Structure formats: structure tokens, C-alpha cells
């Protein structure tokens, strides 16, 4: 296996995931604030699940995201 190519491939995937996930989280929080489901000053639980088909079934990462950090300025 070419370790450098493998590493680059994983980093590209993680960069794409990170950028896309950030947009989705920001959009969901803004929508929640606009719809009155969130006040805009609380923390919201956020969870991501990673699956590597046939090798890794369910790797989860969870953390609270503070709405204040995502509110419109």
C-alpha cells in the first residue's frame, strides 16, 4: 500500500466531511433559531458517525455545539 497516497485520500475525505458538516450544522442551528426552536444562546448536542464498509461499523463522535458561536452577527 502507498502510505502517502492513502494518507492524502483520507485527508481529502475528512476535509470534505468537515466543510460539509460545518455548513449543515450552521444551517440547522440558524433554521432552529429562525423557527423559534432555539433561543440562540444554548448548546445543542451534535453527533457524527463514521462507517468504513465491512471494517468499522459504528464509530461515533459527539459534542455540544454552542449556538452563540453560530448566531448571525
C-alpha positions in Angstrom: 0.0 0.0 0.0 1.2 3.5 -0.8 1.1 5.2 2.6 1.3 8.7 1.2 -1.5 8.3 -1.3 -3.6 6.6 1.4 -3.0 9.4 3.8 -3.8 12.1 1.2 -7.0 10.2 0.3 -8.2 10.1 3.9 -7.3 13.8 4.5 -9.3 14.8 1.4 -12.3 12.8 2.7 -12.0 14.4 6.2 -11.7 17.9 4.7 -14.8 17.4 2.6 -16.7 15.9 5.5 -15.6 18.7 7.8 -16.6 21.6 5.5 -19.9 19.9 4.6 -20.8 19.1 8.2 -20.0 22.6 9.3 -22.3 24.1 6.7 -25.1 21.7 7.7 -24.7 22.4 11.4 -24.7 26.1 10.9 -27.8 25.9 8.6 -29.7 23.7 11.1 -28.9 26.0 14.0 -29.9 29.1 12.1 -33.1 27.5 11.0 -33.8 26.4 14.6 -33.3 30.0 15.7 -35.5 31.4 12.9 -38.3 28.9 13.6 -38.2 29.6 17.4 -37.0 26.1 18.3 -33.8 27.5 19.7 -33.2 30.7 21.6 -29.7 31.2 20.2 -27.8 31.1 23.5 -27.9 27.3 24.3 -25.7 24.4 23.5 -27.0 21.7 21.1 -25.8 18.1 21.0 -24.1 17.2 17.7 -23.1 13.7 16.7 -21.2 12.2 13.8 -21.0 8.6 12.9 -18.2 7.1 10.8 -18.6 3.8 8.9 -15.9 2.0 6.9 -17.9 -0.5 4.9 -17.1 -4.0 6.0 -14.5 -2.9 8.5 -15.8 -0.4 11.0 -19.4 -0.5 11.9 -20.1 2.5 14.1 -17.5 5.0 15.3 -19.3 7.9 16.9 -18.1 11.4 17.9 -20.4 13.6 20.0 -20.0 17.1 21.4 -22.2 20.1 22.2 -22.2 22.9 19.8 -22.9 26.4 21.2 -25.5 28.3 19.3 -24.0 31.7 20.2 -20.9 30.7 18.1 -23.2 30.2 15.1 -25.7 33.1 15.6 -25.7 35.7 12.9 -23.6 38.8 13.6 
